[in-house]
Amino acid sequence: MITDKALRVKPTGKNTWLTDKAPKGHGRFCARITPTGKKMFYFRFTDHNGKREHLPIGGYDPQGTTGLTLKEARERAGEFSRLYQTGVLDIKGYFEEQDRIAAIKRKTEEIRIENERLESERQRNRLTIKALFDKWEKAQLITRKDKGAYVLRMFNKDVFPMIGTMYADEVKKGHIAEVVDNILARGINRTAKMVFSDMRQMFKWALYRDWIEADPTASIKKSDVGKKDTERDRVLSEDEITSLARQMPAARLLPTTEAAVWIALSTCCRIGELLKSKWEHIDTEKREWIIPAENAKNGFAIIIHLSDFTLKQFETIRTL
């Protein structure tokens, strides 16, 4: 019989085996004192091939803090013995299989916990369309001349009311089509194309940053949005110009606004270029109006030669 006293013997420099007696046909509870004095418990049995095996149970610690007490080790050996008596002859293989199953369960649980953590993190980092636009505006639109003001006005009117509170990763092709169709229903084809183009830029920007897994605009061709754009080469006929001159006074426009209309028509300038102009850009002696590069849409300075008619409109504005 193995006892605590027997386990406290000094090492002899070789393996010393202690064994509990067991009925015939039962496995045995054993302890081994190593040459260095380490004590280990085993369950000894004969496997299905008739080979004697020693199944490790654990190390010995009288206090049970860093190992097993003698009582705990004997109880575990008893469990192995009862299993052995049921006909499981390959005890070692059985427990190896149990360890493998337990390892699979542990790994499965670790994966489940990690997936839950990732999903929780994804939920925290999800962006609504409005929140995504705010980030895009600060990073990209701010580089535009108007700091993105025009795009913001379009989105405030046509995008945010429909999908602004949706999470960006939930937006589908159908939602994009609904926004575009709503604009087209008002008969403004060009605006629909512009809004679609800006939404596509925003989603591509978000996709690059892994905030969404797919771009909902990717399968939509720009040519699918509304009718084909036509060149804006419409000009007023001589009769229309005469009619405009006759009717404009009755419109009760501000004199400066009326003069601005005539400047725009007589120079073919863009309205934004006119609104940003300063008197220092006008040289009446040279009859030139210089549009600085920062005011021009194409980023290049423009020199416009002024007719008598256009000079008169500028002088009207200066006087007022």
C-alpha angles and dihedrals in degrees: 000000000000113000136180088246091055090050092054094065118122117259115263097205092258138066113286118195125205119189137189115224114248136186116265112279094024126108119249135238111231139179128201125204107202124217089260094050100259113145122216131179124220141178110225120207143148116251128217090274092055091252119141112238134187113211111201114237102177147279125297124251119163090210096046094230103110096019144354127308116231090255094051092047092049091049091052091048087052090056090052090048093053090049090049091052091055088068102266097135097171096066092160093052090045093056093042087056090047090051090050091051091047090050090052090050091049091049091047090051091048090052091048092051092047092049090051090050092050092047091049090050091047091052091051091050098045115123129210117223089257092050091047091050091051090055092045091048093053094045103036116008092052088072092062120095094250092040089243096300094135094050090047091054091051093047092046089054104039112012111036096049089058107033106001095112095043119104109254092232090057097054112110135190090266093059091053091049090050092054092048094045090052090057094044090052087065090056098246103129098169094051090052090054092047094050091047091049092051092047089052091051091050094049093047089051090051093046091055089056095048093243088126130026097216138022108238091203095054097095094045118090117216087231088060091065110090126310126328113280116247124214111267096231097132112142131183117252121230090257091050092051090050090049091049092052090050096048102038097080089056090055089071093223121168109271089240091053092050090050090048090054091055092046091052093048095045096047102030088227123156115258091236091056090053094047092053095047122116132200090249087066092059119082107185093182093055089035090230136136113199117204106200118229092249090059096045121090094225093047095243127113114252129205116204119193110221126225123213089259093053093044088054091055092051090049089051090054092045091052093048 
